[in-house]
Amino acid sequence: MSWHKTVIVFLILFACSNCFAWEAERTVHTYKTELGIQFGSWGELPSEPAATLIILASTIDETLGSAYFRQSGNELSKQGYLLISIDLPCHGKQYRSGEPKGLAGWPYRCLQDENFVDETNKRLSGILDYLIKQGHTDPQKIAICGTSRGGYLALQFAAFDPRVKAVAAFAPVTDLAALREFHGIEKNELVQSLALIKQVENLAGRPVWIVIGDRDKRVGTDHAISLARRITNASLAKKIDSKVEFHVIAEPLGHTVPKGSAGQAADWISRQLKTDTPVSKDRE
């Protein structure tokens, strides 16, 4: 092997070792607020107020412990962002004995007339209250992102809490009635009320970033398109600028996050929060 090839190999190995070291430095930590609300962070809580990204996907460990589900957090954490997550309804410690686990538990709760979205919104608001009060989160630099069911709850929370300055949703559920888990109860009053179309007025003029594959039958590509258009129309009706950025990308695998999306969303979140914008590795 020539000397210049040896140097190139060495540099690649050095870069990879730094990457692995950076990853190894961070582990999932769990905490509770003063009111007993559990949340997790990737790495320890900062001693100074930091830009904060809430990430929703499944459980705390599965979300923060997975590069796939951390999504934009992989890059934003290198900027010093605090990454936060919670167990979603019917997941992890939010599961209750006697109910179906995971997403299957959501229609069960709807049939019990339990608004799990409202409960999740209140938990997340309580966590933000705590993080801001304790000096861990900069109240002017809060974003949220989520994948699939997590994207749905991320959009719901952005509509609920105006402290969220930007929301990015990856292949999000936008209408519960479109999911197979909800077949047979599509007309349920609570299910209907929890469609994200009901939140377009609260999302009008807000920075919203959505990506979905062009043949996502699991959550419905057309449902996501309709939501984006409705948010824009609501913004224009109020005579304010629409801040929706919507991407439909060819994705033969169906319900998955198109390659490169996490990096694009990270750059977009950085611009919305006016933090330093990195060059996304998967966009180079």
Secondary structure, 3 states (H helix, E strand, C coil): CCHHHHHHHHHHHHHHHHHHHHHHCCCEEEEECCCCCEEEEECCCCCCCEEEEEEECCCHHHHHCCHHHHCCHHHHHHHCCEEEECCCCCCHHHCCCCCCCHHHHHHHHHHCCCCHHHHHHHHHHHHHHHHHHCCCEEEEEEEEEEECHHHHHHHHHHHHCCCCCEEEEECCCCCHHHCHHHCCCCCCHHHHHCCHHHHHHHHCCCCEEEEEECCCCCCCHHHHHHHHHHHHHHHHHCCCCCCEEEEEECCCCCCCCCCCHHHHHHHHHHHHHCCCCCCCHHHC
